[in-house]
Amino acid sequence: MNGVDPYAYMQQVAVRMNELTSRNEIETVLDELEYLFEVIPPDMQDNAEKLISMLREKLVNAS
């Protein structure tokens, strides 16, 4: 994820949230967001936490 714009990536995830239905897709995006969370500025972490929480919820119900 080197050179990724964290704002743009989180926006893409938010837009695609309803499209993410398979366990594999959700886990991939969740892994990417969790990595991104570690390297983004603290002022962006709240939004990342919200997306991570939403993805974890989706993962519970994914097939």
Secondary structure, 3 states (H helix, E strand, C coil): CCCCCHHHHHHHHHHHHHHCCCHHHHHHHHHHHHHHHHHCCHHHHHHHHHHHHHHHHHHHHCC
